[in-house]
Amino acid sequence: MKIGKIEKDRPIPEVNSRIKYPWSNMDVGDSVFFRVEKGESIQQLKRKVVPSSRYYGEKTNKEFKTMTERDPEEGIRVWRVR
């Protein structure tokens, strides 16, 4: 192992979502709806979206809440709550 030099005042890079989710653009009270696509189930959608919002929230000290919506279109909605 090779250890580099200590660097002062180097900014921490912003956490970026690797996928197309808009977490970094959301303010408290904002929400976004994810519609289930043809051939996809609610559970499959939740397995993609919920961990992404949780990971982003943990890294940036933000909090997101997810709920399933079945009317009029099936999907999930994610709110930024903190």
Stockholm file with secondary structure:
# STOCKHOLM 1.0

chainA/1-82         MKIGKIEKDRPIPEVNSRIKYPWSNMDVGDSVFFRVEKGESIQQLKRKVVPSSRYYGEKTNKEFKTMTERDPEEGIRVWRVR
#=GR chainA/1-82 SS CCCCCCCSSCCCCCCCCSSSCCGGGCCTTCEEEEECCTTCCHHHHHHHHHHHHHHHHHHHTCCEEEEEECSSSCEEEEEECC
#=GC SS_cons        CCCCCCCSSCCCCCCCCSSSCCGGGCCTTCEEEEECCTTCCHHHHHHHHHHHHHHHHHHHTCCEEEEEECSSSCEEEEEECC
//
